Amino acid sequence: MKAVVYDKKARPDKLVYGDVEKPVPGENEVLIKIHSVSLNAADYRSMKMGIIPKRKIFGADIAGRIESVGQNISLFKPGDEVVGDLANYGFGGMAEYVTAPEIALIIKPGTVSFDEAAAIPIAAQTALQALRDKSRIQKGHNVLIVGSGGGVGTFAVQLAKYFEAEVTGVCSSKNVQQTLSLGADHVIDYTKENFTKSSKRYNIILGINGNYPLLAYRKMLSRDGTFVMIGGSLSQIFKSLLFGRLISLGSKRMKSLSAKANRNDLKFLAGLLEKGVIKPVIERRYPLEKASEAMDYLSKGHAKGKVVIQLKSP
Ligand SMILES: NC(=O)c1ccc[n+]([C@@H]2O[C@H](COP(=O)([O-])OP(=O)(O)OC[C@H]3O[C@@H](n4cnc5c(N)ncnc54)[C@H](OP(=O)(O)O)[C@@H]3O)[C@@H](O)[C@H]2O)c1
């Protein structure tokens, strides 16, 4: 089969498009013919940190059709259309086929395209777990989403509106209209305004991207407010892990999120997608042979929504 394989000696970017053995499913696995795979920071950050999947193929968020199943598989049959998050199961999505345990997968709603389905797993689960689990979002909460323009941010805006919050997005000028069109009530263009100096207070702040002082975030929280560190610069993520607890003293909570793949969450999100409550923003689509270009683009940190690799026209 065709795949994009990591090779540390390959120039310029260690990703090589070529032929590899088609995988064979074990008794607890299914074999999936991949139609679409979306990329995440987890792909390029793992690669940069030298955390290489066993099969040396990146790509966690996949959507495709089951080709065959191992003897212990009960949830799926050949022909089923599925979507899954393989980040905890060895990645492998930048390929024509991948094997996966059934626990990583759910049935893709029939009305949702493979591209749209592949866009949800990591980004939308992260947004959901940050808002619902870490922040206990409630109707009427004031929510500030810092980094509303990217994969996680575009879902966070839509999910916060689904939970009936008042949403403010923070992004650069090119993403202002997009953030508003996703339902945000207010947008702050960080290239024109230093939002950390604002006197406004928020019940929830999601730090999805950028590198802003943790104490500034803390100051912007209302009493009993929650800040959730999701991503951005590595130095800020480390600072949040080190000092978050320390500066949580009092009623304001400073938390960090490590999102987990969860079938129930994925089912819930696929349901919202099917009902049209959330819609993935897909900025770019690439063929598999251009996957290294796609990774390079995403790793620059300014994608507008999701980047998807298409293997087969739906
Ligand atoms: N904690 C977890 O479990 C978890 C899970 C998933 C992802 N993450 C992390 O979350 C982060 C975002 O992931 P993603 O998939 O959304 O990435 P992404 O799609 O690459 O995000 C790119 C977006 O970030 C925005 N951005 C860049 N600099 C900014 C700044 N200074 N202020 C505000 N926005 C800025 C960009 O908007 P502009 O072009 O408008 O600047 C762009 O739209 C990454 O660091 C990732 O590692 C963490």
The ligand as an ORCA input file, in Angstrom:
! r2SCAN-3c Opt
* xyz 0 1
  N      -3.892     19.641     25.974
  C      -4.302     18.785     25.047
  O      -4.756     17.683     25.371
  C      -4.237     19.186     23.611
  C      -4.969     18.515     22.632
  C      -4.934     18.979     21.322
  C      -4.135     20.086     21.001
  N      -3.401     20.680     21.978
  C      -2.578     21.866     21.690
  O      -3.439     22.943     21.400
  C      -2.786     23.844     20.534
  C      -3.717     24.195     19.410
  O      -4.027     23.050     18.655
  P      -4.805     23.252     17.288
  O      -5.051     21.902     16.719
  O      -5.938     24.182     17.456
  O      -3.640     23.971     16.473
  P      -3.731     24.771     15.143
  O      -4.920     24.358     14.370
  O      -2.396     24.687     14.487
  O      -3.918     26.266     15.695
  C      -3.560     27.278     14.889
  C      -4.314     28.518     15.345
  O      -3.677     29.102     16.480
  C      -3.860     30.489     16.397
  N      -2.813     31.277     17.040
  C      -1.480     31.271     16.760
  N      -0.854     32.172     17.546
  C      -1.806     32.765     18.321
  C      -1.794     33.763     19.319
  N      -0.664     34.368     19.678
  N      -2.946     34.096     19.928
  C      -4.101     33.509     19.579
  N      -4.202     32.557     18.609
  C      -3.050     32.194     17.989
  C      -3.815     30.745     14.907
  O      -4.666     31.826     14.661
  P      -4.102     33.124     13.981
  O      -3.557     32.689     12.655
  O      -5.312     33.967     13.960
  O      -2.995     33.603     14.874
  C      -4.326     29.499     14.234
  O      -5.643     29.648     13.749
  C      -1.474     23.184     20.114
  O      -0.427     23.755     20.869
  C      -1.665     21.730     20.507
  O      -0.446     21.122     20.829
  C      -3.434     20.268     23.264
*
